[in-house]
Amino acid sequence: MSNPAHAAAVNRTQQLMSSSPVPSISTDLLVTADGELNRELASFLFDPPSDPSLLKGKRIAICCTNGVEEVEILGAHRWLSEHGATVHIVSPRIGEFHPTLGLRFPPQCATHVLAIRLMENAGWLKIDRYTDEAKAADYDAILLPGGCWNPDALRMDEHARELVRGMHEAGKPTCAICHGQWVMVSAKILKGKRATAVWNIQIDIENAGATVLDEPCVVDGNLITARFPYDLPRLVQAMVDQLLAASGHASAAR
């Protein structure tokens, strides 16, 4: 027999949650749009690798957590892997929320991160290493992808901030795209630098002491930043140029 008080409470709770029809957001829409940067992204995602051994021996960390923008992480991961790099998804260990917050992570968060497409959930991506295990000495480059709530959570992880600072101080390519620069803000590596980011957080980059340029990709020493998913090819190219220069090789990735 149902409890009328419980049923009423459930009904009231449901009234506090809006219905959530979400449009289908497809990578196809991004790569088929008629723009120079869109065409660059389509070529980046779909062309066969120009040299499968280009990045052989290179180790790259893609540092993120739940809410990571799918095309930014999967596009970069596949391109770098197909060109010979070892790529790790590096993420914080997910603990438990305080019970007063009324929140709970699904069990899969212990081993995977949830990707998104702007405002809708996508798929689960396996974590290769946790941030409390990762060291700057382990990697040749680091990439911080976006997705709004991924870097907003990641910037709170002290191990992620330490990894980003370590990579930057070691002179290794330290890269971020879209909202990923929020982690750089919290790691305090932007002061006096030239950088870019997605348009709505450019003010945050400026407040962190950077000179903001509204360009697809900005390189200032080993700090490499980009604005939006269709800038990903130029970001990765800048990373590759530095990786190959460090090895004494000219880039053949274009």
C-alpha positions in Angstrom: 0.0 0.0 0.0 1.5 3.3 -1.1 2.3 6.0 1.5 0.2 9.2 0.5 2.8 11.5 2.2 5.6 9.9 0.3 3.7 10.0 -3.0 3.0 13.7 -2.4 6.7 14.4 -1.7 7.8 12.6 -4.9 5.2 14.6 -6.9 6.4 17.9 -5.3 10.1 16.9 -6.1 9.2 16.3 -9.7 7.6 19.7 -9.9 11.0 21.1 -9.0 12.7 19.5 -12.0 12.0 20.7 -15.5 11.4 18.4 -18.4 14.6 17.9 -20.4 14.1 17.4 -24.1 17.6 17.9 -25.5 18.2 18.5 -29.2 20.4 16.1 -31.1 23.8 17.8 -31.3 26.0 16.1 -33.9 29.6 16.5 -34.9 28.4 16.2 -38.4 26.8 19.7 -38.1 30.2 21.1 -37.1 32.3 19.5 -39.8 29.9 20.0 -42.7 29.3 23.8 -42.1 30.7 26.0 -44.8 33.7 27.7 -43.1 37.4 27.5 -43.5 38.0 26.2 -40.0 35.1 23.7 -40.3 36.8 22.3 -43.4 40.1 22.1 -41.6 38.4 20.1 -38.8 36.7 17.7 -41.2 40.1 17.0 -42.9 41.7 16.6 -39.4 39.1 14.1 -38.3 38.6 12.1 -41.4 41.8 12.1 -43.5 44.0 9.0 -43.1 47.2 9.7 -41.1 50.0 11.3 -43.1 52.7 9.5 -41.2 51.7 6.8 -38.7 55.2 7.0 -37.0 55.4 10.8 -36.9 55.0 10.9 -33.1 56.5 7.5 -32.2 57.8 7.5 -28.7 55.9 10.6 -27.7 53.6 10.4 -24.6 50.7 12.9 -24.4 48.3 13.4 -21.5 44.8 14.6 -22.2 43.7 15.8 -18.8 40.0 16.1 -18.1 37.0 14.9 -16.1 33.3 14.5 -16.5 31.7 16.9 -19.0 34.6 16.9 -21.4 33.7 18.1 -25.0 33.5 14.9 -27.1 35.0 16.1 -30.4 37.9 17.9 -28.6 39.0 14.8 -26.7 38.2 12.1 -29.2 39.4 14.1 -32.2 42.7 14.9 -30.6 43.1 11.4 -29.1 42.5 9.6 -32.4 44.7 11.9 -34.5 47.6 11.8 -32.0 47.3 8.0 -31.6 47.1 7.4 -35.4 50.3 9.4 -35.8 52.2 7.1 -33.4 51.8 8.8 -30.0 50.9 7.1 -26.7 47.9 9.1 -25.4 46.5 8.8 -21.9 43.3 10.2 -20.6 44.3 11.5 -17.2 41.6 12.3 -14.7 41.1 12.9 -11.0 39.7 10.2 -8.8 36.1 10.8 -8.1 35.2 10.8 -4.4 31.8 11.2 -2.8 29.8 14.4 -2.4 28.9 15.5 1.1 25.5 14.0 1.8 24.0 17.4 2.5 24.4 18.3 -1.2 22.0 15.5 -2.3 24.3 14.3 -5.1 25.8 11.0 -6.0 28.2 9.9 -8.8 27.3 6.8 -10.8 29.7 4.0 -10.1 31.2 4.2 -13.6 32.8 7.5 -12.7 35.4 5.6 -10.8 37.0 4.4 -14.0 35.5 6.5 -16.8 34.8 10.1 -17.7 31.5 11.2 -19.3 31.9 13.1 -22.6 29.3 15.7 -23.7 28.3 17.4 -26.9 27.7 21.0 -25.7 24.6 20.4 -23.6 23.8 16.7 -24.0 25.6 13.6 -22.6 27.6 11.5 -25.0 29.6 8.4 -24.1 31.9 7.1 -21.4 35.7 7.2 -21.9 38.1 5.0 -19.9 40.6 6.7 -17.6 44.2 5.6 -18.2 45.8 7.3 -15.3 44.7 9.4 -12.3 46.0 12.8 -11.7 47.5 11.8 -8.3 49.7 9.2 -10.3 50.7 11.4 -13.2 53.9 13.4 -13.2 55.3 16.0 -15.7 58.3 13.7 -16.2 55.9 11.0 -17.6 54.7 13.1 -20.6 56.0 15.1 -23.5 52.9 17.3 -23.8 49.6 17.9 -22.1 46.2 18.9 -23.6 43.3 20.4 -21.6 40.1 20.0 -23.6 37.0 22.0 -22.9 33.3 21.4 -22.2 32.1 23.9 -19.7 31.8 21.8 -16.6 34.8 19.6 -17.2 37.5 22.3 -16.6 35.4 24.0 -13.9 35.6 20.7 -11.9 39.2 19.8 -13.0 40.6 23.2 -11.8 39.6 22.2 -8.2 41.9 19.2 -8.3 45.3 20.1 -6.8 47.0 17.2 -8.7 45.7 18.5 -12.0 47.0 22.0 -11.2 50.3 20.6 -10.2 50.6 18.6 -13.4 49.8 21.6 -15.6 52.3 23.8 -13.7 54.9 21.0 -13.9 54.5 20.6 -17.7 54.6 24.4 -18.3 57.7 24.9 -16.1 59.5 22.0 -17.8 59.0 23.8 -21.2 56.8 21.1 -22.6 53.8 21.9 -24.8 51.0 22.9 -22.4 47.8 23.2 -24.4 44.2 24.1 -23.8 41.1 24.7 -25.9 37.7 26.2 -25.4 37.1 26.3 -21.6 40.2 24.2 -20.8 42.1 27.5 -20.1 40.2 27.7 -16.8 42.6 25.1 -15.4 45.5 27.3 -16.6 43.9 30.2 -14.7 43.8 28.2 -11.5 47.3 26.8 -12.1 48.4 30.5 -12.3 50.5 30.1 -15.5 48.8 32.8 -17.7 50.2 36.0 -16.2 52.1 38.0 -18.8 51.3 35.5 -21.5 49.5 35.8 -24.8 46.5 33.5 -25.0 43.0 32.8 -26.3 40.0 30.9 -25.2 36.3 30.5 -26.1 34.8 33.9 -26.3 32.7 33.9 -23.1 35.7 33.2 -20.9 38.2 35.5 -22.6 37.5 38.0 -19.8 38.7 35.3 -17.3 41.9 34.9 -19.2 42.4 38.7 -19.2 41.7 38.8 -15.5 44.4 36.2 -14.9 46.9 38.5 -16.4 47.1 37.3 -20.0 46.9 39.4 -23.2 43.9 38.0 -25.0 44.0 37.5 -28.8 40.8 36.4 -30.6 42.6 34.0 -33.0 42.2 30.3 -33.7 45.4 29.4 -32.0 47.9 31.4 -30.0 51.4 30.2 -29.2 53.5 31.9 -26.5 56.5 29.8 -25.8 55.3 26.4 -24.8 51.8 27.8 -23.9 49.4 26.9 -26.7 45.7 27.9 -26.6 42.7 27.8 -28.9 39.1 28.9 -28.8 36.6 26.4 -30.2 36.3 22.8 -31.5 37.0 23.9 -35.1 40.4 25.3 -33.9 41.5 21.9 -32.8 43.6 21.1 -35.9 45.7 24.3 -35.5 46.2 23.6 -31.8 47.4 20.1 -32.4 49.6 21.2 -35.2 51.3 23.7 -32.9 51.8 21.0 -30.3 53.3 18.7 -32.9 55.6 21.3 -34.2 57.1 21.8 -30.7 57.3 18.0 -30.1 59.2 17.4 -33.3 61.4 20.5 -32.8 62.4 19.1 -29.4 63.4 15.8 -31.2 65.3 17.7 -33.9 62.7 16.8 -36.7 60.8 19.0 -39.0 57.0 18.8 -38.9 55.4 16.7 -41.6 51.9 16.7 -40.2 50.3 19.3 -42.4 
